[in-house]
């Protein structure tokens, strides 16, 4: 059977340096690589808080698709598209939900309730839902009443490291995540401030996605006198990131919530022990023998976990070996594309 032709609607700049955009960019490429004719629909950047013009453009672009071409909607779109317009579309729709918008950090109660209501209503209308993790699938089933047979987990693929391990001395602690409150870099910095008596360095990689939070991180570095220990690198090139993964001895992300967390797979592929938080999909993503998870927003506990690895190189090596073994078992991006492609084919076969 010829692979199903499809469309993929994504808001804003597809090259944005976030895990969600990276996933969708690789999925779009992968679907094409395995034979699907996928039309890329570039949607206005205002989603998930759409302007009237961007909403009208989204609906217009979806309305022009032939009914035999299922469309994957980025989660910002599927969660906030006008419900009445969604119900009238002739084209089959597949929601790509990284994590529900109502679970984002820092929302006011009224906004959280609105996002929950509209996303729940919209998910009842789409033909199918793609998610990156069993945790997100479970969340949608239990909290959004999406039937489990309408959800498919398309776990992100992972590229294998291009550089061999070359651990720096003193040990390098690497954190990768945009500068946004949900990523918990403020908790990481407060934890590192408790470890200044040990030998280490740290690099935090990630674009300043939230300007106020980025300024707060700089203030914390100054307030805790961490300037000689911590580098807030911002966005770096792929080559620079590969070099940092090869030089690191520990991966640390004090996240407050993850619908998946691509960087954990990158750390496993690099053979790095992981320190993170037992929240969202993290416990399903980080094998128990490859790292330590603590409660979110607990700098003391996070510092204790880091101290354990810094003070005990033998234990660190044991976790690193387990991480490397887990990394070898991770799916590729072609595996991800084949999973999503099977959903497109199934949805297409149901068309009248």
C-alpha positions in Angstrom: 0.0 0.0 0.0 1.3 3.5 -0.9 2.0 5.5 2.2 -0.7 8.0 3.0 -0.4 11.6 1.9 -0.7 14.0 4.8 -0.2 17.5 6.1 1.6 18.8 9.2 0.5 22.2 10.6 3.1 23.9 12.9 3.0 27.4 14.2 5.8 29.9 14.0 9.5 29.1 13.2 10.0 25.4 12.9 13.7 25.8 13.8 12.9 27.1 17.3 15.3 25.6 19.8 12.8 23.7 21.9 12.3 19.9 22.3 8.8 20.1 20.9 9.8 21.9 17.7 12.8 19.7 17.3 10.6 16.6 17.6 8.1 17.9 15.0 10.9 18.9 12.6 12.5 15.5 12.8 9.0 13.8 12.5 8.2 15.8 9.4 11.5 14.9 7.8 11.2 11.2 8.9 7.7 10.8 7.5 9.0 12.1 4.1 12.0 9.7 4.4 9.7 6.7 4.8 7.6 7.6 1.8 4.8 9.9 2.9 4.0 12.9 0.9 3.7 15.5 3.7 2.6 19.0 3.1 4.1 21.5 5.6 1.6 24.2 6.7 3.3 27.1 8.3 0.9 28.8 10.8 1.2 32.1 12.5 3.5 32.4 15.5 0.9 33.7 18.0 -0.4 30.3 19.0 -1.2 29.1 21.7 -2.6 32.6 22.3 -3.7 33.2 18.7 -4.5 36.5 17.1 -7.8 36.6 15.1 -5.8 36.8 11.9 -3.7 33.7 12.8 -6.8 31.8 13.8 -8.5 32.6 10.5 -5.4 31.7 8.5 -5.2 28.3 10.3 -8.8 27.5 9.6 -8.5 28.6 6.0 -5.4 26.5 5.4 -7.1 23.4 6.9 -10.2 24.0 4.9 -8.3 23.9 1.6 -6.9 20.4 2.3 -8.4 17.6 0.3 -10.4 15.3 2.6 -8.1 12.3 1.8 -5.0 14.1 3.3 -5.0 13.7 7.1 -3.4 16.6 8.9 -1.2 16.5 12.1 -1.9 19.5 14.3 0.9 20.7 16.5 -0.3 20.7 20.2 -0.5 24.5 20.3 -3.0 24.4 17.4 -5.1 21.4 18.5 -5.4 22.8 22.0 -6.6 26.3 21.0 -8.2 26.1 17.6 -11.8 27.3 17.5 -13.8 24.2 18.6 -16.8 25.0 16.2 -14.4 25.4 13.3 -12.6 22.1 14.1 -15.9 20.3 14.2 -16.7 21.4 10.7 -13.5 20.4 9.0 -13.7 17.8 6.3 -10.2 16.6 6.7 -9.2 14.0 9.4 -7.2 15.6 12.2 -4.5 14.1 14.4 -3.4 16.1 17.5 0.3 16.0 18.4 0.3 16.6 22.1 3.6 16.9 23.8 1.9 17.8 27.1 -1.4 19.5 27.8 -1.2 23.3 27.9 -3.1 23.5 31.2 -0.1 21.8 32.9 2.4 24.5 31.9 4.1 26.3 34.8 3.2 29.8 35.9 -0.4 29.9 34.7 -3.1 31.9 36.5 -6.1 29.8 37.6 -8.5 31.4 35.1 -6.1 30.8 32.2 -5.4 27.2 33.3 -9.2 26.4 33.4 -9.8 27.9 30.0 -6.9 25.9 28.4 -8.1 22.7 30.0 -11.7 23.2 28.8 -10.9 24.0 25.2 -8.2 21.3 24.8 -10.5 18.7 26.3 -13.3 19.7 23.9 -11.0 19.7 20.9 -9.4 16.3 21.7 -12.9 14.8 21.7 -13.2 15.9 18.0 -9.9 14.9 16.5 -9.5 11.5 14.7 -6.5 10.4 16.7 -3.8 11.7 19.1 -0.1 11.3 18.9 2.0 11.6 22.1 5.7 11.2 22.9 5.4 9.2 26.1 3.2 6.7 28.0 2.9 9.4 30.7 1.2 11.9 28.4 -1.0 9.1 27.1 -2.1 8.3 30.6 -2.7 11.9 31.4 -5.0 12.4 28.4 -6.9 9.2 29.2 -7.4 10.0 32.9 -7.8 13.8 32.9 -9.0 14.6 29.4 -11.3 11.5 28.8 -9.5 10.5 25.6 -10.1 6.8 24.9 -6.8 4.8 25.0 -7.5 3.3 21.6 -7.4 6.8 20.1 -3.9 7.5 21.4 -0.6 6.3 20.0 2.8 6.8 21.7 5.4 7.8 19.1 8.5 7.9 21.3 11.1 10.4 20.1 14.1 9.1 18.2 17.7 9.6 19.3 20.8 10.3 17.3 23.9 8.4 18.4 26.8 10.6 19.7 29.2 11.8 17.0 32.1 12.2 19.5 33.6 9.6 21.9 33.5 10.4 25.7 36.3 12.8 26.7 35.4 13.7 30.3 36.7 17.1 31.5 38.5 17.7 34.8 37.2 18.8 37.1 33.9 17.0 36.3 31.5 18.9 34.1 27.8 19.1 35.0 25.7 19.6 31.8 22.2 20.9 31.8 20.2 21.4 28.6 16.9 23.1 28.4 15.5 26.5 27.4 15.6 29.3 30.0 12.0 29.0 31.1 10.6 28.5 34.6 9.4 24.9 33.9 13.0 23.8 33.2 14.0 24.5 36.8 17.4 26.0 36.1 16.9 28.3 39.2 16.6 25.2 41.4 19.8 23.8 39.8 21.7 27.0 40.5 20.5 27.1 44.1 21.7 23.5 44.4 25.1 24.2 42.9 25.6 27.0 45.4 25.6 24.4 48.1 28.4 22.5 46.4 31.1 25.1 46.0 33.4 23.2 48.4 33.7 20.5 45.7 35.6 20.6 42.4 33.3 20.9 39.4 32.2 23.1 36.6 28.7 23.5 35.0 27.3 24.6 31.7 23.6 25.4 31.1 22.6 25.2 27.4 19.4 26.7 26.2 17.9 29.8 24.5 16.5 32.6 26.7 12.9 31.6 25.9 11.6 33.7 28.8 13.5 36.9 29.2 12.4 37.6 32.8 13.4 34.1 33.8 16.7 34.4 32.0 17.5 37.6 33.9 16.6 35.9 37.1 19.1 33.1 36.4 21.9 35.7 35.8 21.0 37.3 39.1 21.2 33.9 40.9 24.6 33.3 39.4 25.8 36.7 40.8 24.0 36.4 44.1 25.6 32.9 44.8 29.0 33.8 43.5 28.9 31.1 40.9 30.5 33.0 38.0 33.7 31.0 38.2 31.8 27.7 38.2 28.8 28.1 36.0 28.4 29.2 32.3 25.0 30.1 31.1 25.7 29.3 27.5 22.4 30.1 25.8 21.7 28.5 22.5 24.8 26.7 21.0 25.6 25.0 17.7 25.0 21.3 17.2 28.8 20.8 17.1 29.3 22.6 20.4 26.5 20.7 22.1 28.0 17.4 20.9 31.4 18.5 22.4 29.7 19.3 25.7 28.0 15.9 25.9 31.4 14.2 25.3 33.1 16.3 28.0 30.4 16.0 30.6 30.4 13.6 33.5 26.8 14.3 34.8 23.6 15.5 33.2 21.4 17.5 35.5 18.0 19.1 34.8 15.8 20.2 37.7 12.7 20.3 35.6 9.3 21.0 37.1 7.4 19.0 34.5 8.2 17.1 31.2 5.7 15.5 28.8 8.8 13.6 27.6 12.2 15.3 27.7 14.3 14.6 24.6 17.5 15.7 26.4 17.3 12.7 28.7 17.6 10.4 25.8 20.5 12.5 24.5 22.2 12.1 27.9 21.6 8.3 27.9 23.0 8.0 24.4 26.1 9.9 25.6 26.4 7.5 28.6 25.8 10.2 31.2 24.3 9.5 34.7 21.3 11.7 35.2 20.1 13.9 38.1 16.5 15.1 37.6 13.1 15.3 39.2 10.4 12.7 39.7 7.8 14.6 37.7 5.8 14.1 34.5 7.3 11.6 32.2 10.8 11.7 33.7 10.5 8.5 35.8 9.4 6.7 32.6 12.2 8.1 30.6 15.2 7.8 33.0 16.0 4.2 34.0 16.3 3.8 37.7 19.8 2.4 37.4 21.0 5.3 35.3 20.4 8.2 37.6 18.7 9.7 40.7 15.4 11.5 40.7 14.3 13.9 43.5 11.2 16.0 44.2 10.8 19.1 42.1 11.6 22.5 43.7 13.9 21.0 46.3 17.4 22.5 46.0 18.6 20.6 49.1 17.7 17.2 47.7 19.0 18.0 44.2 22.3 19.1 45.7 22.5 15.9 47.7 22.0 13.8 44.6 24.7 15.8 42.8 27.0 15.5 45.8 26.6 11.7 45.7 27.9 11.5 42.2 30.6 14.1 42.5 32.0 12.5 45.7 31.9 8.9 44.5 33.4 8.4 41.0 32.8 4.6 41.3 29.1 5.1 41.7 29.1 7.6 38.9 30.8 5.1 36.6 28.2 2.4 37.5 25.3 4.8 36.6 27.2 5.8 33.4 27.4 2.2 32.3 23.7 1.7 32.8 22.9 4.9 31.0 25.0 3.8 28.0 23.3 0.5 27.8 19.9 2.2 27.9 21.0 4.6 25.2 21.8 1.8 22.9 18.2 0.5 23.1 16.6 3.8 22.2 14.6 4.1 19.0 15.8 6.1 16.0 13.9 8.9 14.3 12.9 6.5 11.5 11.3 4.3 14.1 9.3 7.4 15.3 8.3 8.2 11.8 7.1 4.7 11.1 4.9 4.7 14.2 3.3 8.0 13.2 3.0 6.9 9.6 1.1 3.8 10.7 -1.4 6.2 12.4 -1.8 8.2 9.2 -2.4 5.0 7.2 -5.0 3.8 9.8 -6.9 7.1 9.8 -6.8 7.1 6.0 -8.3 3.6 5.8 -11.3 4.8 7.8 -12.2 7.4 5.3 -15.5 6.8 3.5 
